[in-house]
Amino acid sequence: MSKKKVIVIGAGFSGLAAAALLAKEGCEVVILEKNDQPGGRARIWQQDGFTFDMGPSWYWMPDVFENYFALFNKKPSDFYKLERLDPGYRVYYAENDYLDVAADMQKLKDLFERVEPGSSSALSEFLNQAEYKYRVGMGEYVFKPSHSITEYMGFSLLKKSLGIQLLTSMSKHVRKYFKNPKLIKLLEFPVLFLGATPQNTPAMYSMMNYADLVLGTWYPQGGMHQIVKAMVSIAESYGVSIKLNTEVTAIDVKEGKANLVRTTQGDFTAGIVISGADYEHTDQALIPKQNRNYTSKYWDTRTMSPSSLLYYIGLNKRVEGIEHHNLFFDEDFELHAREIYTEPKWPTKPLFYVSCASKTDNSVAPEGGENLFFLMPLAPGLNDDDTLREKYFDLMVNRFEAVTGQSIKDNIVLKRSYAMNDFKDDYHSFKGNAYGLANTLGQTAFLKPAMRAKKISNMLYTGQLTVPGPGVPPAIISGQVVAAEALKLLK
């Protein structure tokens, strides 16, 4: 039985997914979680009748959730009610100038045609290609552990690699089909969080446009944390023990094996160790130097995804004329992208996002109130202090009021900020990044940090800094992949 004992570090999506699958296969699984609730970045904050999802707020790629729950003969509807948002989101370009992204494909084509005559047929062709990339990517790439290039050397997969445009940039690909800057912004926005400018992101990631425009934007009633609750429920039903407020402080290695995981609540004997905590922190701070996968120089040269300045805002009134998801693209997209990725600085004229979950869900705000979540992408590793946070909060609120014609400043009854220092404190996040490792061509598949610990025979990594990458669905898939790798070690 001892050889089937698994220690999972971190109760984020990848850790929960791996733990449940391994427990289902008969392993004795303990999750060690630093914070006071499971979910990783998908924790919640509740105060004064408001409930805020602290991290992820977009429910895309519903097939990934369905496939995961099906592994346990369950469906998402067994745990939460999903609603497809229509419009999926609103993009503001200026005051009284916005586009609503319709859930209905014909309405979406009509919208493109109005903005750029002739573009509806281009949209069909663009999305057909995006669907192919999605099917190939989700079917043949993301479930590979990516230990080496040899996993991708078959002729069929090499041929498909050309078909999904690994070597063409997203920027060039989008402009092949569309000329109107509004449509270009709409189609490039999903890659803003992948960790590079559209010019440096492979066109393969137009698969995200298929996820967005075809598969749709959804919302689980009660908020994104309902997914966490569902995954915890499944894990615990198979006997997984989740230890909260239990921070890992060191991993002892003896004769090339992790034999003891030390925590603030005592020591745990290791059979197999899976780290779903921040990879760089685990590699550089928890493991003896001689057993690390990488050097500090290696980590310093990685391209990280953005960090974020977040504000959780409770209002004592309703806000008219906005949608559940709202993108404020009323400033220069390329300037902000440069100031995140190539010339890191607090942005000159930032783009930002506002979620208003109470538009869809009355449970997340008191009656007559509104739940707002402001997010501004930032370059990781910048200076972070309260003065800067307040400066940019004022900037975002002023723009929100000007563009929407809504006054909210005097109606704020609850306010909390969250930025780089908090990501570091709560998650040991490398450089305070919010989303993990950037999805650049040089950090794709087997070029990402390895899932295996190279010098520790019974240790593996999972989560947003290894394969397949950042985001909620990829994190769940990462947990599935690492569970399969752990079972190979147990044979």
Secondary structure, DSSP 8 states (H G I E B T S, - for coil): -GGGEEEEE--SHHHHHHHHHHHHTT-EEEEE-SSSSSSGGG-EEEETTEEEESS---B--HHHHHHHHHTTT--GGGT--EEE-SSSEEEEEETTEEEEE-SSHHHHHHHHHHHSTTHHHHHHHHHHHHHHHHHHIIIIITT----SGGGG-SHHHHHHHHHTTTTSBHHHHHHHH---HHHHHHHHGGGGGTTS-GGGSBGGGGHHHHIIIII--EEETT-THHHHHHHHHHHHHTT-EEE-S--EEEEEEETTEEEEEEETTEEEE-SEEEE-S-HHHIIIIIS-GGG-SS-HHHHHTS-B--EEEEEEEEESS---S--SEEEE--S-HHHHHHHHHTS-SS-SS--EEEE-GGGT-GGGS-TT-EEEEEEEEE-TT----HHHHHHHHHHHHHHHHHHH----GGGEEEEEEE-HHHHHHHH--GGG-SS-B---GGGSGGGSS-SB-TT-TTEEE-STTSSS-SSHHHHHHHHHHHHHHHHHHH-
